[in-house]
Amino acid sequence: MTIVASPGNPVRAGNGSVVKRDAAWRESLKRAIRSEAQLLEELELPAELLGPAKLASSSFPLFVPREYVARIKKGDPHDPLLLQVLPLGAELESPAGFITDPVGDLAAEKTAGLLKKYDRRALLITTGACAVHCRYCFRRHFPYSEGPRSVEEWEPALDIIRGDESLDEVILSGGDPLTLVDDHLAELAQRLAVIPHLKRLRVHTRLPIMIPQRVNQELLSWLCGTRLAPIMVVHANHAQEIDNAVAKSLARLVDAGIPVLNQSVLLRGINDTAAALMDLSRRLVDLRVMPYYLHQLDRVQGAAHFEVPVCQGLELVEEMRQHLPGYAVPRYVQEVAGDLHKRVLA
């Protein structure tokens, strides 16, 4: 997976040298850890994890930014943040029911990069690049290489959106759209904004959690710079992911007037207790971020070891309801290929 980049607009540093406005977050992507051995060494983890990690990463490489690694407890192979990013031998198992396209993305593709599953909404797979390779990723097998690589190559998708007046919302997804540079995203947003029947622009991203400096003024400018109402959906699964730097990045979004929602995935050994889920919800609402969805795991090949039974998920949500205000309890949902909406489990 490659990071899409463009020259961008330079600014002058105090010493007169030219500096890229987006240099900080792009540098973080360049410095991200890609080596299983390096990750284990830096986190002081047992050497016997290396062999399985290398095997599991042969088809879905390890990729994790250092900002996230800094939040992982050293020496703890069961750390809930580590388990989201460390390749394990269990990924090589292929139990029945776990497939490469569990949510029916390919059947919903109208043209390269454009998915249409639900009424009035369309989704653009903007890139295959991410700021982290979550080991439970439901698109870990998606054919990203076949998608558009430039704004001009989005024209067939934009033509379909222009021609479908039932649409009023476009979702930018991926991969992670915020791995694209702001000039590229701004142009895409402007092209969408001139389509008269569109009303909202939603961005699904993990960047504000993974690399909080990604929430810069350039991002806020294009996101708030069109007539489309912006909405951002971030992705955190555990309260430990939200340190002070992440809290500040979320505050910048909210202070700019952008509604920020969070979606999580219910994951075995990571957040499959009521205490962990409630800690996350409380942390989010204190930061003015609304818990939106708690997803039942999408049954993607390689992620079976993360699955929590639905009956257990229902019990967890019921316990959350007993201790949290209603607005702090996310909807427990499951995406089923071919359904016209996500199934609400609780």
C-alpha positions as CSV (number, residue, x, y, z in Angstrom):
1,M,0.0,0.0,0.0
2,T,1.4,3.4,-1.0
3,I,0.8,6.8,0.6
4,V,-0.6,9.1,-2.0
5,A,1.2,12.4,-1.9
6,S,1.3,15.7,-3.8
7,P,3.7,18.6,-3.6
8,G,1.3,20.7,-1.6
9,N,1.7,24.4,-0.9
10,P,5.0,25.3,1.0
11,V,5.3,27.8,3.7
12,R,8.3,29.6,5.1
13,A,9.9,28.7,8.4
14,G,11.4,31.3,10.6
15,N,14.8,30.8,9.1
16,G,13.5,31.3,5.6
17,S,13.6,27.6,4.6
18,V,10.6,26.1,2.8
19,V,8.6,23.6,4.9
20,K,5.6,21.5,3.8
21,R,2.5,22.3,5.8
22,D,1.7,18.7,6.1
23,A,5.2,17.6,6.9
24,A,4.6,16.5,10.5
25,W,1.9,13.9,9.9
26,R,3.5,12.6,6.7
27,E,6.8,12.2,8.5
28,S,5.0,10.1,11.1
29,L,3.8,7.8,8.3
30,K,7.3,7.5,7.0
31,R,8.6,6.6,10.5
32,A,5.9,4.1,11.2
33,I,7.1,0.6,12.3
34,R,6.9,-2.0,9.6
35,S,9.2,-4.6,11.1
36,E,7.9,-7.3,13.4
37,A,11.3,-7.7,15.1
38,Q,11.5,-3.9,15.7
39,L,8.1,-3.8,17.2
40,L,8.8,-6.7,19.6
41,E,12.2,-5.2,20.5
42,E,10.9,-1.8,21.3
43,L,8.0,-3.1,23.4
44,E,10.2,-5.7,25.2
45,L,8.1,-8.6,24.1
46,P,9.1,-12.3,24.0
47,A,11.1,-13.4,21.0
48,E,8.9,-16.4,20.4
49,L,6.2,-14.1,19.0
50,L,8.5,-13.2,16.0
51,G,8.0,-16.4,13.9
52,P,4.2,-16.3,14.0
53,A,4.2,-12.6,13.4
54,K,6.3,-12.9,10.3
55,L,4.1,-15.6,8.9
56,A,0.9,-13.7,9.6
57,S,2.2,-10.5,8.1
58,S,3.3,-12.1,4.8
59,S,-0.2,-11.5,3.3
60,F,-1.2,-8.4,5.4
61,P,1.9,-6.5,6.5
62,L,2.5,-4.9,9.9
63,F,2.2,-1.1,9.9
64,V,1.8,0.9,13.1
65,P,2.8,4.6,13.8
66,R,5.1,5.3,16.7
67,E,2.6,7.6,18.3
68,Y,0.3,4.6,18.8
69,V,3.2,2.3,19.9
70,A,4.0,4.8,22.7
71,R,0.6,4.1,24.3
72,I,1.3,0.3,24.5
73,K,2.5,-1.0,27.8
74,K,6.0,-2.5,27.4
75,G,6.4,-6.2,28.2
76,D,2.7,-7.0,28.1
77,P,1.8,-9.4,25.2
78,H,-1.9,-9.0,26.2
79,D,-2.0,-5.2,26.0
80,P,-5.3,-4.2,24.3
81,L,-3.6,-1.8,21.9
82,L,-0.9,-4.3,21.0
83,L,-3.4,-7.0,20.1
84,Q,-5.0,-4.7,17.5
85,V,-1.8,-4.4,15.5
86,L,0.5,-7.4,16.2
87,P,0.2,-10.2,13.6
88,L,-0.5,-13.5,15.3
89,G,-0.4,-17.1,14.1
90,A,-4.2,-17.3,14.6
91,E,-4.6,-15.2,11.5
92,L,-3.5,-18.2,9.4
93,E,-6.5,-20.2,10.5
94,S,-9.5,-20.4,8.1
95,P,-12.6,-21.4,10.0
96,A,-15.9,-21.8,8.1
97,G,-17.8,-18.6,7.5
98,F,-14.8,-16.3,7.5
99,I,-14.4,-14.9,3.9
100,T,-12.4,-12.3,2.0
101,D,-15.4,-10.0,1.4
102,P,-17.7,-10.3,4.5
103,V,-19.8,-7.2,3.9
104,G,-20.4,-7.5,0.2
105,D,-18.3,-4.6,-0.9
106,L,-17.5,-6.0,-4.4
107,A,-21.2,-6.6,-5.1
108,A,-22.0,-3.0,-4.1
109,E,-19.4,-1.4,-6.4
110,K,-21.0,0.7,-9.1
111,T,-17.7,1.7,-10.7
112,A,-14.1,1.7,-9.6
113,G,-14.0,3.1,-6.0
114,L,-17.7,3.8,-5.7
115,L,-19.9,1.7,-3.4
116,K,-23.7,2.1,-3.1
117,K,-25.3,-0.1,-0.4
118,Y,-27.7,2.2,1.4
119,D,-30.5,4.6,0.5
120,R,-29.4,8.2,-0.2
121,R,-25.7,7.5,0.6
122,A,-22.7,6.6,-1.6
123,L,-19.2,5.7,-0.4
124,L,-15.9,6.4,-2.1
125,I,-12.9,4.1,-1.5
126,T,-10.4,7.0,-1.7
127,T,-7.2,5.0,-1.1
128,G,-5.9,1.7,0.1
129,A,-3.4,3.4,2.5
130,C,-4.0,3.5,6.2
131,A,-2.1,4.9,9.2
132,V,-2.3,1.5,10.8
133,H,-3.0,-2.0,9.8
134,C,-5.7,-3.2,12.2
135,R,-5.5,-7.0,12.3
136,Y,-9.3,-7.3,12.2
137,C,-9.7,-5.0,9.2
138,F,-12.7,-6.1,7.1
139,R,-11.1,-4.7,3.9
140,R,-7.7,-6.4,4.4
141,H,-8.4,-8.4,1.2
142,F,-10.0,-5.5,-0.9
143,P,-8.5,-5.0,-4.4
144,Y,-7.4,-1.4,-3.8
145,S,-4.9,-1.4,-6.7
146,E,-7.9,-1.3,-9.1
147,G,-9.3,1.9,-7.7
148,P,-8.7,5.6,-8.9
149,R,-5.4,7.2,-8.1
150,S,-6.1,10.8,-8.9
151,V,-8.9,13.3,-8.8
152,E,-9.3,13.0,-12.5
153,E,-9.8,9.2,-12.3
154,W,-12.7,9.8,-10.0
155,E,-14.7,11.3,-12.8
156,P,-16.7,8.1,-13.6
157,A,-17.8,7.8,-9.9
158,L,-18.6,11.5,-9.8
159,D,-20.7,11.1,-13.0
160,I,-22.8,8.4,-11.3
161,I,-23.2,10.6,-8.2
162,R,-24.3,13.6,-10.4
163,G,-26.8,11.4,-12.1
164,D,-28.4,10.0,-9.0
165,E,-30.5,12.7,-7.4
166,S,-31.6,10.4,-4.6
167,L,-28.1,10.8,-3.1
168,D,-27.6,13.5,-0.4
169,E,-24.5,12.2,1.4
170,V,-21.1,11.0,0.3
171,I,-18.8,9.1,2.6
172,L,-15.0,9.2,2.1
173,S,-13.5,5.9,3.3
174,G,-10.7,3.6,2.4
175,G,-8.1,2.6,3.6
176,D,-8.1,5.9,5.3
177,P,-8.9,9.1,3.3
178,L,-6.8,11.2,5.6
179,T,-3.6,9.5,4.4
180,L,-4.2,11.6,1.2
181,V,-2.7,15.1,1.2
182,D,-5.1,18.0,1.9
183,D,-4.8,19.5,-1.6
184,H,-6.1,16.3,-3.1
185,L,-8.9,16.0,-0.6
186,A,-9.9,19.7,-1.0
187,E,-10.2,19.3,-4.7
188,L,-12.4,16.2,-4.3
189,A,-14.5,18.0,-1.7
190,Q,-15.0,20.9,-4.1
191,R,-16.1,18.7,-6.9
192,L,-18.6,17.0,-4.7
193,A,-19.9,20.3,-3.4
194,V,-20.9,21.6,-6.8
195,I,-23.3,18.6,-7.2
196,P,-26.6,20.3,-6.1
197,H,-28.4,17.4,-4.5
198,L,-25.6,16.5,-2.1
199,K,-26.0,17.9,1.4
200,R,-23.4,16.2,3.6
201,L,-19.8,15.0,3.4
202,R,-18.8,12.3,5.9
203,V,-15.2,11.2,6.5
204,H,-14.4,7.8,8.1
205,T,-10.9,7.9,9.5
206,R,-8.6,6.5,12.2
207,L,-5.9,9.2,11.7
208,P,-7.0,11.6,14.5
209,I,-6.5,8.6,16.8
210,M,-3.4,7.1,15.3
211,I,-1.5,10.3,14.4
212,P,-3.2,13.2,16.1
213,Q,-1.1,15.9,14.4
214,R,-3.1,15.0,11.2
215,V,-5.8,17.4,12.4
216,N,-4.2,20.5,11.2
217,Q,-5.5,23.8,9.8
218,E,-5.4,22.6,6.2
219,L,-7.6,19.7,7.1
220,L,-10.1,21.9,8.9
221,S,-10.1,24.5,6.1
222,W,-11.2,22.1,3.3
223,L,-13.5,20.1,5.5
224,C,-15.4,23.2,6.6
225,G,-14.7,25.1,3.4
226,T,-17.6,24.0,1.2
227,R,-21.4,24.2,1.5
228,L,-21.6,20.5,2.4
229,A,-22.2,19.8,6.1
230,P,-19.1,17.9,7.4
231,I,-19.3,14.9,9.7
232,M,-16.3,13.0,10.9
233,V,-16.4,9.4,12.2
234,V,-13.3,8.3,14.0
235,H,-12.4,4.8,15.3
236,A,-11.2,4.0,18.8
237,N,-11.8,0.7,20.5
238,H,-10.2,1.3,23.9
239,A,-9.9,4.3,26.2
240,Q,-6.1,3.7,26.3
241,E,-5.9,4.9,22.7
242,I,-7.0,8.4,23.7
243,D,-4.1,10.2,25.2
244,N,-3.7,13.9,25.7
245,A,-2.5,14.5,22.1
246,V,-5.5,12.6,20.7
247,A,-7.8,14.5,23.0
248,K,-6.5,17.8,21.6
249,S,-7.0,16.6,18.0
250,L,-10.6,15.7,18.7
251,A,-11.1,19.0,20.4
252,R,-9.8,20.9,17.3
253,L,-12.4,19.1,15.2
254,V,-15.3,19.7,17.6
255,D,-14.3,23.4,18.2
256,A,-14.4,23.8,14.4
257,G,-18.1,22.9,14.5
258,I,-17.6,19.4,13.0
259,P,-19.8,16.7,14.6
260,V,-17.5,13.9,15.6
261,L,-18.8,10.3,16.2
262,N,-16.9,7.2,17.2
263,Q,-17.3,3.7,16.0
264,S,-15.7,0.7,17.7
265,V,-15.5,-3.0,16.9
266,L,-16.2,-5.5,19.7
267,L,-13.0,-7.5,20.0
268,R,-12.1,-10.5,22.1
269,G,-9.4,-9.8,24.6
270,I,-9.4,-6.1,23.8
271,N,-12.7,-4.5,24.8
272,D,-15.0,-7.4,25.6
273,T,-15.8,-6.3,29.1
274,A,-18.4,-3.8,30.2
275,A,-15.7,-1.9,32.1
276,A,-13.6,-1.4,29.0
277,L,-16.6,-0.3,26.9
278,M,-17.8,2.1,29.6
279,D,-14.4,3.6,30.1
280,L,-14.2,4.3,26.4
281,S,-17.7,5.8,26.2
282,R,-17.0,8.1,29.2
283,R,-13.7,9.2,27.7
284,L,-15.4,10.0,24.4
285,V,-18.4,12.0,25.8
286,D,-16.1,13.9,28.1
287,L,-14.3,15.0,24.9
288,R,-17.6,15.8,23.2
289,V,-17.4,12.8,20.9
290,M,-20.5,10.7,20.6
291,P,-20.3,6.9,20.8
292,Y,-22.0,5.9,17.5
293,Y,-21.6,2.2,16.7
294,L,-20.3,-0.8,18.4
295,H,-19.8,-3.3,15.5
296,Q,-20.1,-7.0,15.8
297,L,-16.9,-8.3,14.1
298,D,-17.1,-8.6,10.3
299,R,-16.2,-12.2,9.6
300,V,-13.2,-11.5,7.4
301,Q,-10.7,-14.2,6.7
302,G,-7.8,-13.9,9.2
303,A,-9.8,-12.3,12.1
304,A,-11.7,-15.2,13.6
305,H,-9.8,-15.1,16.9
306,F,-11.2,-11.6,17.5
307,E,-14.8,-12.7,17.4
308,V,-17.1,-12.3,20.5
309,P,-20.4,-14.1,20.5
310,V,-23.4,-11.9,19.8
311,C,-25.1,-13.2,23.0
312,Q,-22.1,-11.9,25.0
313,G,-22.3,-8.6,23.1
314,L,-25.9,-8.2,24.0
315,E,-25.1,-8.8,27.7
316,L,-22.4,-6.1,27.6
317,V,-24.7,-3.5,26.0
318,E,-27.4,-4.2,28.6
319,E,-24.8,-3.7,31.4
320,M,-23.7,-0.4,29.8
321,R,-27.3,0.8,29.8
322,Q,-27.6,0.2,33.5
323,H,-24.6,2.5,34.2
324,L,-24.5,5.1,31.4
325,P,-26.8,7.8,30.1
326,G,-28.5,6.8,26.9
327,Y,-26.4,9.1,24.7
328,A,-23.2,7.3,25.9
329,V,-24.3,3.8,24.8
330,P,-23.5,3.1,21.2
331,R,-25.8,1.1,19.0
332,Y,-24.7,-2.5,18.7
333,V,-24.9,-3.3,15.0
334,Q,-23.9,-5.9,12.5
335,E,-23.3,-5.4,8.8
336,V,-24.7,-8.2,6.7
337,A,-24.0,-8.4,3.0
338,G,-27.0,-7.4,0.9
339,D,-29.0,-5.8,3.7
340,L,-30.3,-2.3,3.1
341,H,-29.1,-1.1,6.4
342,K,-27.0,-2.2,9.3
343,R,-28.8,-4.7,11.6
344,V,-29.4,-3.2,15.0
345,L,-28.7,-5.9,17.6
346,A,-29.2,-3.7,20.6
